[in-house]
């Protein structure tokens, strides 16, 4: 058996698992893997969170609050800079030593299952590490974000979460999840379990009907809210303030009006469980004000002002552009790249309408759209484009182009934003 020594060896091994098992997707592979370890996922109190956009923010709001009174695991994806970020307890990422130890533990079983025709992918192995780690560390609760969809996502191996949470649903990953909002909603609703409460972001009618039907079938009490219940007090460039039901003057560092709705979804869950979580209103509000979410409408420098945002689908780009209205600037300097399987035609059209200088670069991903193809789409809207394949050089150029009153925005792919967060300090300190 191949021996892994350095952290890079371990990363190479898990990345080499790939994103596809080469056969029809099912939970059978991870079910067999976790059964070898006595099913740790069934011994943890889990809040399971699905959705197209906003699920990461919602997870972080929940984990921050719960973690103020208990040991709370958090599983999110994709990570921004280091794989360790995907798995954390009370804000502390899994250590390199623990990460390597769990791969050592899983590797022989994973490779035996390969031989038997049950290939666990990168994300399935990462999910298995997470469940084992949280169980061994005896977390009181775990907030677990769905990777993609719901029904057949490997996190859905959970039999009975204490709650299911569904953030906003829109069109994304259509080649996998379905070509209509109804199909996608049906997939997301797959996390609803028998007799477990479900908390739902206000959805379009066709999506909400699917969720309500599934909740009724599972005898799952459903809780939702209307956007009219969210009263905006202030939308600023460094924080939002809002009132939701009995929670007055709630502040959050996560900017953009969409974060008020994500925070309200989290508030519904926290209020429902506040006695179990030993939380009072003040601690809940304090927790929401402390929550951060790297790479999502995040300001990483002030002069020039530089914002990064992982928006990579239609709804997220619309939300980003709406959020930019809170900022005052002379010119918008756009840094951009995107994956081929995203709705790039719509994204590029919307961004072309608001950008003064456009810099396009590449993404280190086999699904990346070529910079020549991106340039061609921007030029269709009469835009000049600066093409720089090297991401570091492209980012450096965006800083050099910016005058004091300009705004630099990098968006289009979470993979791109992750790279920028790795090397930004080389250029802007």
C-alpha positions as CSV (number, residue, x, y, z in Angstrom):
1,X,0.0,0.0,0.0
2,X,1.2,3.5,-0.9
3,X,2.6,5.3,2.1
4,X,1.7,9.0,2.6
5,X,4.2,11.2,4.3
6,X,3.8,14.9,3.7
7,X,0.6,17.0,3.8
8,X,0.9,17.3,0.0
9,X,0.9,13.5,-0.2
10,X,-2.3,13.3,1.7
11,X,-3.9,16.1,-0.4
12,X,-2.8,14.4,-3.6
13,X,-4.4,11.2,-2.5
14,X,-7.8,12.7,-1.6
15,X,-7.9,15.0,-4.6
16,X,-7.2,12.0,-6.8
17,X,-10.4,10.5,-5.7
18,X,-12.1,12.8,-8.2
19,X,-15.7,14.1,-8.3
20,X,-17.2,11.2,-10.1
21,X,-17.4,7.5,-9.3
22,X,-18.0,6.6,-12.9
23,X,-21.4,5.1,-12.2
24,X,-24.9,6.3,-11.3
25,X,-24.8,8.5,-8.2
26,X,-26.1,7.0,-5.0
27,X,-25.5,6.9,-1.3
28,X,-24.5,3.3,-1.4
29,X,-20.7,4.0,-1.5
30,X,-20.6,6.3,1.5
31,X,-23.0,4.1,3.3
32,X,-20.7,1.1,3.0
33,X,-17.7,3.3,4.0
34,X,-19.3,4.7,7.2
35,X,-20.7,1.3,8.1
36,X,-17.1,0.1,8.5
37,X,-16.8,2.7,11.3
38,X,-20.1,2.0,13.0
39,X,-22.0,4.9,11.5
40,X,-20.7,7.9,13.4
41,X,-23.2,10.2,11.5
42,X,-26.1,8.6,13.4
43,X,-24.6,9.5,16.8
44,X,-24.3,13.2,16.3
45,X,-27.0,15.9,16.7
46,X,-27.0,17.5,13.2
47,X,-28.6,20.6,11.7
48,X,-28.6,19.8,7.9
49,X,-28.6,22.8,5.6
50,X,-29.3,22.8,1.8
51,X,-30.0,25.5,-0.8
52,X,-28.6,27.0,-3.9
53,X,-27.2,30.3,-2.4
54,X,-26.9,31.4,1.2
55,X,-26.5,28.0,2.8
56,X,-22.9,28.8,3.8
57,X,-23.8,32.0,5.4
58,X,-26.8,30.4,7.2
59,X,-24.5,27.6,8.5
60,X,-22.0,30.1,9.8
61,X,-24.7,32.1,11.6
62,X,-26.0,28.9,13.3
63,X,-22.6,27.5,14.2
64,X,-21.4,30.8,15.7
65,X,-24.4,31.1,17.9
66,X,-24.5,27.4,19.0
67,X,-20.7,27.5,19.6
68,X,-21.1,30.3,22.1
69,X,-22.7,27.8,24.6
70,X,-21.7,24.3,23.3
71,X,-19.2,22.4,21.2
72,X,-20.4,22.9,17.6
73,X,-18.9,21.3,14.5
74,X,-19.2,23.1,11.2
75,X,-18.9,21.4,7.7
76,X,-18.9,23.7,4.7
77,X,-17.7,23.6,1.1
78,X,-15.9,24.5,-1.0
79,X,-13.0,25.9,1.2
80,X,-11.4,29.1,0.3
81,X,-7.6,28.7,1.0
82,X,-7.0,25.4,2.9
83,X,-8.9,22.1,2.9
84,X,-8.8,22.3,6.8
85,X,-11.4,25.1,6.7
86,X,-14.1,22.6,5.6
87,X,-14.1,21.0,9.0
88,X,-14.0,23.0,12.2
89,X,-15.2,23.0,15.8
90,X,-16.1,26.3,17.5
91,X,-14.1,28.2,14.8
92,X,-11.0,26.1,15.0
93,X,-10.2,24.2,11.8
94,X,-9.1,20.5,11.9
95,X,-5.4,20.3,12.4
96,X,-3.0,18.9,9.7
97,X,-2.1,16.1,12.1
98,X,-5.8,15.1,12.6
99,X,-6.5,15.5,8.9
100,X,-3.7,13.1,8.1
101,X,-4.6,10.7,10.9
102,X,-8.2,10.3,9.6
103,X,-7.0,9.7,6.0
104,X,-4.7,7.0,7.4
105,X,-7.7,5.5,9.2
106,X,-9.9,5.6,6.1
107,X,-7.5,4.8,3.3
108,X,-7.3,1.0,3.6
109,X,-11.1,0.8,3.8
110,X,-11.6,3.2,0.9
111,X,-9.2,1.3,-1.3
112,X,-10.8,-2.1,-0.4
113,X,-14.1,-0.6,-1.4
114,X,-12.5,0.5,-4.7
115,X,-11.6,-3.1,-5.4
116,X,-15.2,-4.1,-4.6
117,X,-16.5,-1.6,-7.1
118,X,-17.6,1.1,-4.7
119,X,-15.4,4.1,-5.4
120,X,-15.8,7.0,-2.9
121,X,-15.1,10.4,-4.4
122,X,-13.1,13.3,-2.9
123,X,-16.2,14.8,-1.3
124,X,-17.4,11.5,0.0
125,X,-14.1,10.8,1.7
126,X,-14.1,14.4,3.1
127,X,-17.6,13.9,4.4
128,X,-16.5,10.6,6.1
129,X,-13.6,12.4,7.7
130,X,-15.9,15.1,9.0
131,X,-18.4,12.6,10.6
132,X,-15.6,10.6,12.3
133,X,-13.9,13.7,13.5
134,X,-17.0,15.3,15.0
135,X,-18.0,12.0,16.7
136,X,-14.5,11.4,18.1
137,X,-14.3,15.0,19.4
138,X,-17.8,14.5,21.0
139,X,-19.3,17.7,19.6
140,X,-22.7,18.6,21.1
141,X,-24.0,19.6,17.7
142,X,-22.9,19.8,14.1
143,X,-24.0,22.2,11.4
144,X,-23.6,20.3,8.1
145,X,-23.8,22.0,4.7
146,X,-25.0,20.0,1.8
147,X,-22.4,19.8,-1.0
148,X,-24.9,19.7,-4.0
149,X,-28.6,19.2,-4.2
150,X,-29.9,17.1,-1.3
151,X,-31.4,13.7,-2.0
152,X,-28.2,12.0,-3.2
153,X,-25.7,14.3,-1.7
154,X,-23.4,12.2,0.5
155,X,-24.1,14.3,3.6
156,X,-27.7,13.0,3.3
157,X,-26.5,9.8,4.9
158,X,-27.9,11.3,8.1
159,X,-31.0,9.4,9.2
160,X,-32.5,11.9,11.6
161,X,-31.2,15.4,12.0
162,X,-32.5,17.6,14.7
163,X,-33.5,20.1,12.0
164,X,-33.4,20.5,8.2
165,X,-32.8,24.0,6.8
166,X,-33.4,25.0,3.2
167,X,-31.9,28.3,2.0
168,X,-32.9,30.1,-1.2
169,X,-33.4,27.8,-4.2
170,X,-32.6,28.8,-7.8
171,X,-31.3,27.4,-11.1
172,X,-27.8,26.0,-10.7
173,X,-26.1,22.6,-11.5
174,X,-29.0,21.9,-13.9
175,X,-27.1,19.1,-15.6
176,X,-27.2,17.2,-12.4
177,X,-30.1,18.5,-10.3
178,X,-32.7,19.1,-13.0
179,X,-33.8,21.6,-15.6
180,X,-36.7,23.2,-13.7
181,X,-37.0,24.9,-10.4
182,X,-39.5,22.2,-9.4
183,X,-36.9,19.4,-10.1
184,X,-34.2,21.3,-8.2
185,X,-36.5,22.0,-5.3
186,X,-37.4,18.3,-5.2
187,X,-33.8,17.4,-4.9
188,X,-33.1,19.9,-2.1
189,X,-36.2,18.8,-0.3
190,X,-34.6,15.3,-0.1
191,X,-33.0,16.4,3.2
192,X,-36.4,16.6,4.9
193,X,-36.7,13.6,7.3
194,X,-39.6,12.0,9.1
195,X,-40.8,14.0,12.2
196,X,-37.9,16.4,12.0
197,X,-38.7,20.2,11.8
198,X,-37.8,22.0,8.6
199,X,-37.0,25.7,8.3
200,X,-37.4,27.3,4.9
201,X,-36.3,30.5,3.3
202,X,-39.2,32.2,1.4
203,X,-39.2,30.5,-2.0
204,X,-40.9,31.0,-5.4
205,X,-44.3,29.3,-5.4
206,X,-43.3,26.3,-7.4
207,X,-40.3,25.5,-5.1
208,X,-42.3,26.1,-2.0
209,X,-45.1,23.7,-3.1
210,X,-42.6,20.9,-3.6
211,X,-41.1,21.5,-0.1
212,X,-44.5,21.7,1.6
213,X,-45.6,18.4,-0.1
214,X,-42.4,16.6,1.0
215,X,-42.7,18.0,4.6
216,X,-46.3,16.8,4.8
217,X,-45.3,13.3,3.5
218,X,-42.6,13.1,6.3
219,X,-44.8,14.6,9.0
220,X,-42.2,17.4,9.3
221,X,-43.4,20.6,10.9
222,X,-42.5,23.4,8.4
223,X,-41.5,26.9,9.5
224,X,-41.0,29.8,7.1
225,X,-41.3,33.6,7.0
226,X,-42.2,36.4,4.6
227,X,-39.6,38.9,3.4
228,X,-42.1,41.6,4.6
229,X,-41.2,40.5,8.2
230,X,-37.6,41.6,7.7
231,X,-37.5,45.3,8.4
232,X,-34.3,47.0,7.0
233,X,-32.8,49.5,9.5
234,X,-29.6,50.2,7.6
235,X,-27.6,48.8,4.7
236,X,-24.0,50.0,4.9
237,X,-20.7,48.9,3.3
238,X,-19.4,47.3,6.5
239,X,-22.6,46.0,8.2
240,X,-26.4,45.6,8.0
241,X,-29.0,46.3,10.6
242,X,-32.5,44.9,10.6
243,X,-35.4,43.9,12.7
244,X,-37.1,40.4,12.4
245,X,-40.1,39.6,14.5
246,X,-39.2,40.1,18.2
247,X,-35.5,40.5,17.4
248,X,-34.9,44.3,17.2
249,X,-31.9,46.1,15.7
250,X,-29.9,43.0,14.7
251,X,-26.5,43.7,13.2
252,X,-24.5,41.6,10.8
253,X,-21.1,42.1,9.2
254,X,-22.2,40.1,6.2
255,X,-23.3,42.8,3.8
256,X,-26.0,42.9,1.1
257,X,-29.7,42.7,1.6
258,X,-29.7,39.0,1.0
259,X,-27.8,38.5,4.2
260,X,-30.7,39.9,6.2
261,X,-32.9,37.1,4.9
262,X,-30.2,34.5,5.5
263,X,-29.8,35.8,9.0
264,X,-33.6,35.7,9.5
265,X,-33.6,32.1,8.5
266,X,-30.9,31.4,11.0
267,X,-32.8,33.4,13.6
268,X,-35.9,31.2,13.1
269,X,-33.9,28.1,13.9
270,X,-32.0,29.6,16.8
271,X,-35.2,30.9,18.4
272,X,-36.9,27.5,18.0
273,X,-34.0,25.8,19.8
274,X,-32.9,28.6,22.1
275,X,-33.8,26.6,25.3
276,X,-31.9,23.5,24.1
277,X,-29.0,25.6,23.0
278,X,-29.1,27.7,26.2
279,X,-29.2,30.9,24.2
280,X,-31.0,34.1,25.0
281,X,-31.9,36.9,22.7
282,X,-28.9,39.1,23.4
283,X,-26.4,36.2,22.9
284,X,-28.2,35.3,19.6
285,X,-27.9,38.9,18.4
286,X,-24.3,39.1,19.5
287,X,-23.5,35.9,17.7
288,X,-25.0,37.1,14.4
289,X,-23.0,40.4,14.7
290,X,-19.8,38.4,15.1
291,X,-20.3,36.0,12.1
292,X,-18.0,36.2,9.1
293,X,-18.1,34.3,5.8
294,X,-14.8,34.6,3.8
295,X,-15.1,35.2,0.1
296,X,-18.7,36.3,0.1
297,X,-19.0,40.1,-0.6
298,X,-15.8,40.5,1.5
299,X,-13.8,43.6,1.6
300,X,-10.1,42.6,1.6
301,X,-8.5,46.1,1.2
302,X,-9.5,49.7,1.7
303,X,-7.3,51.8,-0.5
304,X,-8.1,51.0,-3.2
305,X,-11.2,49.3,-2.0
306,X,-11.2,45.7,-3.1
307,X,-14.1,43.3,-2.8
308,X,-14.2,39.6,-3.6
309,X,-17.4,37.6,-4.0
310,X,-17.9,34.0,-5.0
311,X,-21.1,34.6,-7.0
312,X,-21.3,32.1,-9.8
313,X,-24.9,31.7,-10.8
314,X,-27.8,34.0,-11.9
315,X,-29.4,34.7,-8.6
316,X,-26.1,35.3,-6.8
317,X,-24.9,37.7,-9.5
318,X,-28.2,39.6,-9.3
319,X,-27.8,39.8,-5.6
320,X,-24.2,41.0,-5.9
321,X,-25.1,43.8,-8.3
322,X,-27.9,44.9,-6.1
323,X,-25.6,45.0,-3.1
324,X,-23.1,47.2,-5.0
325,X,-25.7,50.0,-4.7
326,X,-24.5,50.4,-1.1
327,X,-21.1,51.4,-2.3
328,X,-19.9,54.8,-3.6
329,X,-17.2,54.7,-6.3
330,X,-16.0,56.4,-9.5
331,X,-15.2,53.4,-11.7
332,X,-15.8,49.7,-11.2
333,X,-12.8,47.6,-12.1
334,X,-13.9,44.0,-12.7
335,X,-11.7,40.9,-12.3
336,X,-13.4,37.8,-13.6
337,X,-13.3,34.2,-14.5
338,X,-16.0,31.5,-14.6
339,X,-16.6,27.8,-15.1
340,X,-18.0,26.6,-18.4
341,X,-21.0,24.9,-16.8
342,X,-22.3,28.0,-15.2
343,X,-24.8,30.4,-16.9
344,X,-21.9,32.5,-18.1
345,X,-23.9,34.3,-20.8
346,X,-26.3,35.9,-18.3
347,X,-23.5,36.6,-15.7
348,X,-21.3,38.3,-18.3
349,X,-24.2,40.3,-19.7
350,X,-25.0,41.7,-16.2
351,X,-21.4,42.4,-15.3
352,X,-20.7,44.1,-18.7
353,X,-23.5,46.6,-17.9
354,X,-21.8,47.9,-14.7
355,X,-18.1,47.5,-15.4
356,X,-15.6,50.2,-16.6
357,X,-12.5,48.1,-16.8
358,X,-12.6,44.4,-17.3
359,X,-9.7,42.0,-16.5
360,X,-10.2,38.3,-17.3
361,X,-8.1,35.4,-16.2
362,X,-8.1,31.7,-15.9
363,X,-9.3,29.3,-13.2
364,X,-7.3,26.2,-12.2
365,X,-10.2,23.8,-12.9
366,X,-10.9,21.4,-15.7
367,X,-14.3,22.9,-16.1
368,X,-12.9,26.5,-16.5
369,X,-14.2,28.6,-19.4
370,X,-11.3,29.8,-21.6
371,X,-10.2,33.4,-21.3
372,X,-10.6,33.8,-25.1
373,X,-14.2,32.7,-24.9
374,X,-14.8,35.0,-21.9
375,X,-13.3,37.9,-23.8
376,X,-15.5,37.2,-26.8
377,X,-18.7,37.4,-24.7
378,X,-17.7,40.7,-23.1
379,X,-16.7,42.1,-26.5
380,X,-20.2,41.3,-27.7
381,X,-21.4,44.0,-25.4
382,X,-18.8,46.5,-26.8
383,X,-16.4,46.1,-23.9
384,X,-12.6,46.2,-24.1
385,X,-11.0,43.4,-22.1
386,X,-7.6,43.0,-20.6
387,X,-6.6,39.3,-20.8
388,X,-4.0,38.0,-18.3
389,X,-3.9,34.2,-17.9
390,X,-1.8,34.3,-14.7
391,X,-4.1,35.0,-11.8
392,X,-1.5,36.7,-9.7
393,X,-0.6,39.1,-12.5
394,X,-4.2,39.7,-13.3
395,X,-4.9,40.6,-9.6
396,X,-1.9,42.8,-9.5
397,X,-3.0,44.6,-12.7
398,X,-6.5,45.3,-11.2
399,X,-4.8,47.0,-8.2
400,X,-2.6,49.1,-10.5
401,X,-5.6,50.2,-12.6
402,X,-7.5,51.5,-9.6
403,X,-7.5,55.1,-8.5
404,X,-8.3,56.2,-5.0
405,X,-12.1,56.4,-5.6
406,X,-12.4,53.3,-7.7
407,X,-13.9,49.9,-6.6
408,X,-12.1,46.7,-7.5
409,X,-14.5,43.7,-7.7
410,X,-13.3,40.1,-8.2
411,X,-16.0,37.5,-8.8
412,X,-17.3,34.7,-11.0
413,X,-15.9,31.6,-9.3
414,X,-15.2,30.4,-5.8
415,X,-12.0,28.7,-7.0
416,X,-10.8,32.1,-8.3
417,X,-11.6,33.9,-5.0
418,X,-9.8,31.1,-3.1
419,X,-6.7,31.8,-5.1
420,X,-6.9,35.5,-4.6
421,X,-7.2,35.1,-0.8
422,X,-4.1,33.0,-0.9
423,X,-1.9,35.6,-2.6
424,X,-3.5,39.0,-2.0
425,X,-1.1,40.0,0.7
426,X,1.8,40.0,-1.8
427,X,0.3,43.0,-3.5
428,X,-1.9,44.9,-1.1
429,X,-0.5,43.9,2.3
